[in-house]
Amino acid sequence: MKRLALLLAGLVLLGGASASAAEMPFKTMVVKPRSLERIRSAPGTVESRLSSRISAEVSGQVESMPYDVGDAVSKGDTLVRLDDSSLRAQMAVAKAALQAAQARVKEARQNFDRIKSLYGKNSASKQQMDKATAGLEKAQAQRTQAQAEIRKLRIRLDKTTITSPVSGVVVRTHIEEGELAQPGAPLVTVLEPKHLRLTARVQESRIPQLLGGGKARAWIPALGKRFPAKRVTIVPQGDPRTHTFQVRLRLPEGVPASAGMFGRAEFLLGTYKALVVPPRAVVHRSEITGVYVVEGDRVVFRLLELGDNTPKGTEVLAGLQSGERIALEPEKALLYLKEQQPAEEPQGAGASH
């Protein structure tokens, strides 16, 4: 503030043209207090809420991978095919075993029916009846076992074709064609780009203050846009080393952002009154920042102390008062002053903004 006071004390008057504000050959505006949002923010990263890392459930050599990184996929599309020749050979053996078991069941059934008829006529002993019954039950159990083996092999065969559980975009492949996939090993990662969130970390001491109002939004600098949070969630488990908690802002569906983008979680804490100026009105000269102010029939260069950039303009901390008029086209304002008062123009007064 001391430096600012010294700079303000040395304001350079750049002109005294005898023209009123209405006759100035550049656009102007009157600075008035505006209602600004009181914001606290935290850096974060855009993430997909539906990200699937798909793994193999059976072992096998990768036969084909139809999709590569960046490709869009629909739910149910085949992502990976494993070589199933070994399982198909096992299936052929199992089917043969089932046919044999079914033949044994047929034979045992015929024998059982014959003994049962004789037993009913007292022409067969109880021991013969029990043996025929046991033979039928054994054959039926063998058939059931063969059927179960076939069902198991069919399930394993189905798992050699790995499909996408969601519609989205392939963002990573963890294996290549020809490599051996192992159960539980990741193969492909697919994320759903329409359902996004911004995840940030916030100090535990600030959480009650930041979430007191319950309103938040995401600022994505790469897009130059802010998006209201549909929902704010605090992950209940904090980091014991940094004493921070993860805060998730659910973004509206269809936001044109991408997972991995940088963003800031902005928490709205109320409003306050302050002066703001449009960024295009601000002039930068080395380390000096200011605006051109129209004072009656004179134009002066005024040094400013600026605060944060807001959606309504750049906050003015010191250097301007409510009701003062500033130039919105500083280059034209400087040119006007040079034409009207070249003798008073100090050396090196060129402006850039």
C-alpha positions as CSV (number, residue, x, y, z in Angstrom):
1,M,0.0,0.0,0.0
2,K,2.9,2.3,0.7
3,R,4.2,1.7,-2.8
4,L,0.7,2.4,-4.2
5,A,0.5,5.7,-2.3
6,L,3.8,6.8,-3.8
7,L,2.7,5.8,-7.3
8,L,-0.7,7.6,-6.8
9,A,1.2,10.7,-5.6
10,G,3.1,10.7,-8.9
11,L,0.2,10.4,-11.3
12,V,1.1,11.6,-14.7
13,L,-1.4,14.0,-16.3
14,L,-1.5,13.2,-20.0
15,G,-3.7,15.9,-21.4
16,G,-6.2,18.7,-21.0
17,A,-8.2,18.6,-24.3
18,S,-11.1,21.0,-24.3
19,A,-13.7,18.3,-25.2
20,S,-16.5,17.0,-23.1
21,A,-16.8,13.2,-22.3
22,A,-19.7,13.0,-24.8
23,E,-17.4,14.4,-27.6
24,M,-14.4,12.1,-26.9
25,P,-13.4,10.1,-30.0
26,F,-13.4,6.9,-28.0
27,K,-15.8,4.9,-25.9
28,T,-16.1,5.6,-22.2
29,M,-18.0,4.3,-19.2
30,V,-18.9,5.5,-15.7
31,V,-17.5,3.3,-13.0
32,K,-20.1,2.3,-10.4
33,P,-20.2,-0.3,-7.5
34,R,-21.3,-3.7,-8.7
35,S,-22.4,-6.8,-6.7
36,L,-19.7,-9.4,-6.9
37,E,-19.7,-13.0,-5.6
38,R,-17.4,-13.8,-2.7
39,I,-15.6,-16.9,-3.9
40,R,-13.1,-19.3,-2.5
41,S,-11.6,-21.8,-4.9
42,A,-9.4,-24.9,-5.0
43,P,-7.6,-26.5,-8.0
44,G,-8.9,-29.7,-9.4
45,T,-9.1,-32.1,-12.3
46,V,-11.9,-33.1,-14.5
47,E,-12.7,-36.8,-14.3
48,S,-15.3,-39.2,-15.7
49,R,-17.8,-40.5,-13.3
50,L,-18.1,-43.7,-15.3
51,S,-14.7,-45.0,-16.0
52,S,-14.3,-48.8,-16.5
53,R,-11.0,-50.7,-16.4
54,I,-12.0,-53.9,-18.1
55,S,-10.0,-57.1,-17.1
56,A,-9.8,-60.6,-18.3
57,E,-11.7,-63.4,-16.5
58,V,-10.0,-66.2,-18.2
59,S,-6.5,-66.7,-19.5
60,G,-5.7,-66.8,-23.2
61,Q,-3.7,-65.2,-26.0
62,V,-5.1,-61.9,-27.4
63,E,-6.3,-62.7,-30.8
64,S,-7.7,-59.3,-31.8
65,M,-8.5,-55.8,-30.4
66,P,-10.8,-54.0,-32.8
67,Y,-10.6,-50.6,-31.1
68,D,-7.6,-48.4,-30.3
69,V,-7.1,-45.4,-28.0
70,G,-9.4,-42.6,-29.0
71,D,-12.0,-44.8,-30.6
72,A,-15.7,-44.4,-29.6
73,V,-17.4,-47.6,-28.5
74,S,-21.0,-48.5,-27.7
75,K,-22.2,-50.7,-24.8
76,G,-21.8,-54.3,-25.9
77,D,-19.1,-53.7,-28.5
78,T,-16.3,-56.3,-28.6
79,L,-13.1,-54.8,-27.2
80,V,-10.9,-57.9,-27.0
81,R,-11.1,-61.5,-28.4
82,L,-9.0,-64.2,-26.8
83,D,-7.9,-67.4,-28.6
84,D,-10.5,-70.0,-27.7
85,S,-9.2,-73.0,-29.6
86,S,-8.1,-74.8,-26.5
87,L,-11.5,-74.3,-24.9
88,R,-13.3,-75.5,-28.0
89,A,-11.2,-78.7,-28.0
90,Q,-12.2,-79.2,-24.3
91,M,-15.8,-78.5,-25.3
92,A,-15.7,-81.3,-28.0
93,V,-14.4,-83.8,-25.4
94,A,-17.1,-82.7,-22.9
95,K,-19.8,-83.1,-25.5
96,A,-18.5,-86.6,-26.3
97,A,-18.5,-87.4,-22.6
98,L,-22.1,-86.2,-22.4
99,Q,-23.2,-88.4,-25.2
100,A,-21.6,-91.4,-23.5
101,A,-23.2,-90.5,-20.2
102,Q,-26.6,-90.2,-21.9
103,A,-26.1,-93.7,-23.5
104,R,-25.3,-95.1,-20.0
105,V,-28.4,-93.5,-18.6
106,K,-30.5,-95.0,-21.3
107,E,-29.0,-98.4,-20.7
108,A,-29.4,-98.1,-16.9
109,R,-33.0,-96.9,-17.3
110,Q,-33.9,-100.0,-19.4
111,N,-32.2,-102.3,-16.9
112,F,-34.0,-100.5,-14.0
113,D,-37.4,-100.8,-15.7
114,R,-36.8,-104.5,-16.4
115,I,-35.8,-105.4,-12.8
116,K,-38.6,-103.3,-11.4
117,S,-41.1,-105.3,-13.4
118,L,-39.6,-108.6,-12.3
119,Y,-39.4,-107.3,-8.7
120,G,-43.1,-106.5,-8.8
121,K,-43.8,-110.1,-9.8
122,N,-41.4,-111.4,-7.1
123,S,-39.1,-112.7,-9.9
124,A,-36.2,-110.5,-8.8
125,S,-34.6,-110.1,-5.4
126,K,-34.3,-106.9,-3.4
127,Q,-30.6,-106.9,-3.9
128,Q,-31.1,-106.9,-7.7
129,M,-33.5,-104.0,-7.4
130,D,-31.1,-102.0,-5.3
131,K,-28.3,-102.6,-7.7
132,A,-30.4,-101.5,-10.7
133,T,-31.5,-98.4,-8.8
134,A,-27.9,-97.5,-7.9
135,G,-26.8,-98.1,-11.5
136,L,-29.4,-95.7,-12.8
137,E,-28.6,-93.0,-10.2
138,K,-24.8,-93.4,-11.0
139,A,-25.5,-92.9,-14.7
140,Q,-27.7,-89.9,-14.1
141,A,-25.0,-88.4,-11.9
142,Q,-22.4,-88.9,-14.6
143,R,-24.8,-87.2,-17.1
144,T,-25.3,-84.3,-14.7
145,Q,-21.6,-83.9,-14.3
146,A,-21.0,-83.9,-18.1
147,Q,-23.8,-81.3,-18.5
148,A,-22.2,-79.1,-15.8
149,E,-18.8,-79.4,-17.5
150,I,-20.3,-78.2,-20.8
151,R,-22.0,-75.2,-19.0
152,K,-18.7,-74.3,-17.4
153,L,-16.9,-74.4,-20.7
154,R,-19.6,-72.3,-22.4
155,I,-19.2,-69.7,-19.7
156,R,-15.5,-69.7,-20.2
157,L,-15.9,-69.5,-24.0
158,D,-18.2,-66.5,-23.6
159,K,-15.6,-64.8,-21.5
160,T,-13.0,-65.0,-24.3
161,T,-15.0,-62.3,-26.0
162,I,-14.7,-59.2,-23.8
163,T,-17.3,-56.4,-24.5
164,S,-17.6,-52.8,-23.3
165,P,-20.0,-52.4,-20.3
166,V,-20.6,-48.7,-21.2
167,S,-20.8,-46.5,-24.2
168,G,-17.7,-44.2,-24.2
169,V,-14.2,-43.7,-25.5
170,V,-11.2,-46.0,-25.2
171,V,-8.6,-44.0,-23.3
172,R,-6.0,-46.8,-22.7
173,T,-5.0,-50.2,-23.8
174,H,-3.0,-52.3,-21.3
175,I,-2.2,-55.2,-23.6
176,E,-1.3,-55.9,-27.2
177,E,-2.4,-58.5,-29.8
178,G,-0.4,-61.7,-29.3
179,E,0.2,-61.2,-25.6
180,L,-1.1,-63.5,-23.0
181,A,-4.0,-62.2,-20.9
182,Q,-4.3,-63.4,-17.3
183,P,-7.4,-63.5,-15.1
184,G,-7.7,-60.1,-13.3
185,A,-5.2,-58.3,-15.5
186,P,-6.5,-55.1,-17.1
187,L,-7.0,-55.1,-20.8
188,V,-8.7,-51.8,-21.8
189,T,-9.9,-48.7,-20.0
190,V,-13.1,-47.0,-21.3
191,L,-14.6,-43.8,-19.9
192,E,-18.0,-42.3,-20.5
193,P,-17.4,-38.6,-21.5
194,K,-20.9,-37.3,-21.0
195,H,-20.9,-37.7,-17.2
196,L,-18.1,-35.7,-15.7
197,R,-17.1,-34.3,-12.3
198,L,-14.4,-31.9,-11.1
199,T,-12.4,-33.4,-8.2
200,A,-10.5,-31.0,-5.9
201,R,-8.7,-31.2,-2.6
202,V,-9.7,-28.8,0.2
203,Q,-8.1,-28.2,3.6
204,E,-10.2,-29.7,6.4
205,S,-10.4,-26.3,8.2
206,R,-12.0,-24.7,5.1
207,I,-14.7,-27.2,4.5
208,P,-17.4,-25.8,6.8
209,Q,-16.8,-22.3,5.3
210,L,-16.6,-23.4,1.7
211,L,-19.7,-25.6,1.8
212,G,-21.7,-23.4,4.1
213,G,-23.8,-21.9,1.3
214,G,-24.1,-25.2,-0.6
215,K,-23.4,-23.5,-3.9
216,A,-20.4,-24.3,-6.1
217,R,-19.4,-24.3,-9.7
218,A,-16.5,-25.5,-11.9
219,W,-14.2,-23.1,-13.8
220,I,-12.5,-24.7,-16.8
221,P,-9.8,-22.3,-18.0
222,A,-9.2,-24.2,-21.3
223,L,-12.9,-23.6,-22.2
224,G,-13.1,-20.2,-20.7
225,K,-16.4,-21.2,-19.1
226,R,-18.0,-21.8,-15.7
227,F,-20.5,-24.6,-15.1
228,P,-22.8,-24.9,-12.1
229,A,-22.3,-28.0,-10.0
230,K,-25.4,-30.3,-9.9
231,R,-24.2,-31.9,-6.8
232,V,-21.3,-31.4,-4.3
233,T,-19.9,-34.5,-2.5
234,I,-17.2,-34.7,0.2
235,V,-15.4,-38.0,0.3
236,P,-15.6,-38.9,4.0
237,Q,-12.0,-40.3,4.1
238,G,-9.4,-37.6,4.3
239,D,-5.7,-37.7,3.7
240,P,-3.9,-38.0,7.1
241,R,-0.6,-36.6,5.7
242,T,-2.0,-33.4,4.1
243,H,-5.2,-33.1,6.1
244,T,-7.2,-32.5,3.0
245,F,-10.5,-33.9,1.8
246,Q,-11.5,-34.7,-1.7
247,V,-14.5,-32.7,-2.9
248,R,-16.4,-33.7,-6.1
249,L,-18.5,-31.3,-8.2
250,R,-20.8,-33.2,-10.5
251,L,-21.0,-31.3,-13.8
252,P,-24.1,-31.0,-16.0
253,E,-24.5,-33.7,-18.6
254,G,-22.9,-32.9,-22.0
255,V,-20.3,-30.3,-20.7
256,P,-17.7,-30.0,-23.6
257,A,-14.8,-30.8,-21.3
258,S,-12.5,-33.8,-21.3
259,A,-11.2,-36.0,-18.5
260,G,-7.8,-34.8,-17.4
261,M,-8.5,-31.0,-17.9
262,F,-7.4,-28.6,-15.2
263,G,-10.2,-26.7,-13.4
264,R,-11.0,-24.9,-10.2
265,A,-13.8,-25.6,-7.8
266,E,-15.4,-22.3,-6.9
267,F,-17.5,-22.2,-3.7
268,L,-19.9,-19.2,-3.5
269,L,-19.8,-17.6,0.0
270,G,-22.2,-14.6,-0.6
271,T,-21.8,-11.2,-2.3
272,Y,-20.2,-7.9,-1.7
273,K,-20.0,-4.5,-3.5
274,A,-16.9,-3.3,-5.4
275,L,-15.7,-1.3,-8.4
276,V,-14.8,-3.2,-11.5
277,V,-13.2,-2.2,-14.8
278,P,-13.3,-4.1,-18.1
279,P,-9.9,-5.8,-18.8
280,R,-9.7,-4.0,-22.2
281,A,-9.7,-0.6,-20.4
282,V,-6.6,-1.5,-18.4
283,V,-3.2,-0.3,-19.5
284,H,0.1,-2.0,-18.6
285,R,3.4,-0.1,-18.6
286,S,6.2,-2.3,-17.3
287,E,5.2,-2.8,-13.7
288,I,2.6,0.1,-13.7
289,T,-1.1,-0.6,-14.3
290,G,-3.8,2.0,-14.7
291,V,-6.6,3.4,-16.8
292,Y,-7.3,6.7,-18.6
293,V,-9.8,8.8,-16.6
294,V,-11.9,11.5,-18.2
295,E,-12.2,14.5,-15.7
296,G,-14.4,17.1,-17.2
297,D,-12.5,18.5,-20.1
298,R,-9.3,16.7,-19.2
299,V,-8.0,13.2,-19.5
300,V,-5.5,11.7,-17.1
301,F,-3.7,8.5,-16.6
302,R,-4.6,7.0,-13.2
303,L,-2.6,4.2,-11.4
304,L,-4.7,1.4,-10.0
305,E,-4.3,-1.4,-7.6
306,L,-6.3,-4.3,-9.0
307,G,-7.7,-7.5,-7.4
308,D,-9.2,-10.6,-8.9
309,N,-10.6,-11.1,-12.3
310,T,-14.3,-11.7,-12.1
311,P,-17.0,-12.5,-14.6
312,K,-18.1,-8.9,-14.4
313,G,-14.6,-7.4,-14.8
314,T,-11.4,-6.8,-12.9
315,E,-11.9,-5.7,-9.3
316,V,-10.4,-2.3,-8.3
317,L,-8.9,-2.2,-4.8
318,A,-7.6,1.4,-5.0
319,G,-7.2,4.3,-7.5
320,L,-10.8,4.9,-8.6
321,Q,-14.0,6.2,-7.1
322,S,-17.6,5.5,-7.9
323,G,-18.9,7.9,-10.6
324,E,-15.6,8.5,-12.4
325,R,-15.5,8.0,-16.2
326,I,-12.8,5.8,-17.8
327,A,-11.8,5.2,-21.4
328,L,-12.7,1.8,-22.8
329,E,-10.3,2.3,-25.8
330,P,-7.0,3.2,-24.2
331,E,-5.0,3.3,-27.5
332,K,-7.4,5.8,-29.0
333,A,-7.4,7.8,-25.8
334,L,-3.6,8.0,-25.9
335,L,-3.6,8.9,-29.6
336,Y,-6.1,11.7,-28.9
337,L,-3.9,13.1,-26.2
338,K,-0.8,13.0,-28.4
339,E,-2.7,14.9,-31.1
340,Q,-4.2,17.5,-28.7
341,Q,-1.2,18.0,-26.3
342,P,2.0,16.7,-27.8
343,A,4.1,19.0,-25.7
344,E,2.9,17.5,-22.5
345,E,3.3,13.9,-23.6
346,P,6.2,12.4,-21.5
347,Q,8.8,10.3,-23.2
348,G,8.2,6.5,-23.2
349,A,4.4,6.9,-22.7
350,G,3.5,4.2,-25.2
351,A,0.8,1.9,-23.9
352,S,0.1,-1.8,-24.3
353,H,-2.8,-3.7,-23.1
